[in-house]
Amino acid sequence: MEVDIKDVDYNGRLPMIYSSLYDFKIASMHNIEWLIAIPKEKINLAQLRKNHRQIEKQKDGFVIINSSLSR
């Protein structure tokens, strides 16, 4: 299966706190898109879960937080 991943700038579309904590990418496969949030620094699990819920509410769609790609 082919997955298309593109960089995306979410400045102004999400609260600034999330733009400062994460880099964002849009992935798509079979006409389904989802947002990948990559932490810019280590974040504890409880905070990741809380941020995930909040970003999902703002985005109104699928959101994946990939902490294995964090810097």
C-alpha positions in Angstrom: 0.0 0.0 0.0 1.2 3.4 -0.8 1.0 6.2 1.8 1.5 9.8 0.7 3.0 12.0 3.5 3.3 15.8 3.1 4.6 18.5 5.5 1.9 20.9 6.6 2.0 24.2 8.4 -0.7 24.3 11.1 0.2 27.7 12.4 -3.0 29.6 12.9 -5.2 26.5 12.5 -4.4 25.1 15.9 -3.7 26.8 19.2 -0.1 28.1 19.3 0.9 25.6 22.1 0.5 22.7 19.7 2.5 24.4 17.0 5.3 25.0 19.4 5.2 21.3 20.7 4.7 19.4 17.5 5.7 19.2 13.8 2.8 18.2 11.6 2.4 16.1 8.5 -0.6 15.0 6.5 -0.8 11.4 5.5 -3.2 10.0 3.0 -4.1 6.5 1.8 -7.1 5.4 -0.3 -8.6 9.0 -0.1 -8.4 8.9 3.7 -6.3 11.7 5.4 -5.0 11.9 8.9 -2.7 14.2 10.8 0.6 13.0 12.2 1.9 15.1 15.1 5.6 14.6 15.9 6.8 15.9 19.2 9.6 18.4 19.0 10.9 17.2 22.4 10.2 14.5 24.9 6.6 14.7 26.4 5.3 12.4 29.1 2.5 10.0 28.2 -0.2 11.7 30.2 0.5 15.0 28.3 0.6 13.2 25.0 -2.9 11.7 25.6 -4.3 15.0 26.7 -2.8 16.8 23.6 -4.0 14.0 21.3 -7.6 14.5 22.5 -7.4 18.3 22.2 -5.9 18.2 18.7 -8.5 15.7 17.5 -11.3 18.0 18.7 -9.7 20.9 16.8 -8.9 18.9 13.7 -12.2 17.0 13.6 -10.6 13.9 12.2 -7.9 11.2 12.6 -4.8 12.3 14.5 -1.8 10.1 15.2 1.0 11.2 17.6 4.2 9.5 16.8 6.6 9.9 19.7 9.1 7.5 18.2 10.0 10.2 15.6 10.5 12.9 18.3 13.8 14.8 18.2 
